[in-house]
Amino acid sequence: MDWVILIFLAVVAGVVIGIIQVIHTSNKKKGMEEKLASLDDFTPSQKIMGNDGNSGIAVDEGRKKVCLIKQNMGTIGLDVLTYRDILSSEVFEDGVTITKTARGSQIGGALIGGLALGGVGAIIGGLSGKRTSSDKVTRIDLRITVNRTSNPIHDINFMNVEHKKNGIIYNAAIGQARHWHGLLAVLIKRADSEDIAKEGELVEVKTNLLPKGSVADELVKLSELQKQGLLTDEEFKAQKAKLLA
């Protein structure tokens, strides 16, 4: 019966190790929450700490700020940004993108392009992969890209143990990930709307400074029509050639 005792001890050891891991992760989350509470000029209206206790995010909707929380080897870092610094949000299942939202305005697109040139694509590739089973998922992660050249990627884990898709644990994890993705999508949309408004104001100011009916005035109008999609590139070039002839 020695094998029965060995199996029993192995099971007990597994349970003990699991409990220790849960306690350790819980303490890590508690430490991040305490660090967040110590921030001045930041009152979180919503917050969540990742399932693995290594990262989190909080939003201060009143001040239009976002706090990214990172923990590494017991050191907790807080990075407070404005919501305009959020460039994209992406939800992964086992490294495969299932939904993504990114800045679409001219200004936001330029910011994302600048970061991509800095090597963001290589970092994103770290989560690339294929699911081993269609009915089971091992990881659910939220990836946030922010407007900074140092550590532009912030990942938050919502599930890191294999569970049946559409099971209780899976549904809870994907629900949280989708909620935060949706919240970030709203912030991205607001930033885009502000960018478009500012772009419109800038065009209006430039137009008002030009003599009415001048070639430059007409070129500005044509350029604006092209940006709005009312003129194709070919039509824009043809009209521009006529003005400059």
C-alpha positions, 0 to 999 in steps of 0.5 A, spaced: 500 500 500 506 504 499 503 507 492 497 509 496 501 513 501 505 516 495 499 518 491 496 521 498 502 525 499 503 527 492 496 530 492 496 533 499 503 536 497 499 539 490 494 542 495 499 545 499 503 548 494 496 551 490 494 554 497 501 557 498 501 560 491 494 563 492 496 566 498 502 569 495 498 572 489 493 575 494 498 578 497 501 581 491 495 584 489 494 587 496 500 590 495 499 594 489 492 596 491 495 599 497 501 603 493 495 605 488 491 608 494 497 612 496 497 616 490 496 624 490 491 627 485 488 620 483 482 617 485 480 610 482 473 610 480 475 603 477 481 598 478 483 591 477 489 587 479 491 582 474 490 574 475 497 573 476 498 579 481 504 582 476 500 588 473 494 592 474 490 598 471 486 604 475 482 609 472 480 616 475 474 618 470 474 625 474 481 627 472 481 623 466 487 619 468 489 612 467 494 609 472 498 603 470 501 598 475 507 593 474 510 589 480 517 586 479 521 582 484 517 585 489 518 592 487 511 596 485 511 601 479 505 606 478 505 610 471 500 615 471 498 618 464 492 622 461 487 618 457 489 621 451 496 617 452 492 610 451 493 608 443 490 601 443 487 596 447 487 588 445 484 582 448 488 575 447 486 568 448 492 564 448 496 569 444 491 570 439 487 577 438 480 576 439 478 584 439 482 590 438 481 598 438 486 603 436 487 610 435 484 612 428 485 620 428 490 623 424 494 625 430 493 618 434 495 614 428 501 618 427 503 616 434 502 609 433 506 609 427 512 612 431 512 607 436 511 601 431 518 604 428 521 604 435 520 596 435 513 595 438 512 590 433 517 585 436 514 586 443 507 584 440 510 578 437 511 575 444 504 573 445 503 570 438 501 563 437 496 558 436 490 555 440 492 547 442 484 546 443 478 549 440 474 548 447 479 550 452 483 556 453 489 557 458 491 564 457 486 571 457 490 577 457 489 585 455 494 588 452 495 596 452 499 600 448 501 607 451 504 613 448 511 613 451 518 610 448 520 606 454 516 600 455 510 602 451 506 595 452 502 594 458 499 587 459 494 585 464 493 577 465 485 575 467 486 567 466 493 563 466 490 556 467 487 552 462 479 552 463 473 550 458 471 555 454 464 558 456 465 555 463 464 559 469 471 561 470 473 562 463 466 567 462 468 571 468 475 572 466 473 574 459 468 578 461 473 582 465 477 583 459 472 585 455 469 590 460 476 593 461 477 593 453 470 597 452 472 602 457 479 603 454 475 603 447 471 609 450 477 613 452 480 612 445 474 614 442 474 621 446 481 622 445 480 621 437 474 626 437 478 631 441 483 630 435 478 631 430 475 637 433 482 640 434 484 639 427 478 642 424 479 648 429 486 648 426 484 648 419 479 654 420 484 658 423 489 657 417 483 658 412 481 665 415 488 667 415 488 666 407 485 671 402 478 669 400 478 666 393 486 665 393 489 659 390 492 657 397 485 658 400 482 653 395 488 648 396 486 648 403 479 646 402 481 641 397 485 638 402 480 638 407 475 634 402 480 629 401 481 628 408 474 627 409 474 622 404 469 626 399 475 626 394 479 621 392 487 621 391 486 622 383 480 627 384 485 631 389 491 631 384 486 633 378 483 639 382 490 641 385 493 641 378 487 645 375 489 650 381 496 651 379 496 651 372 
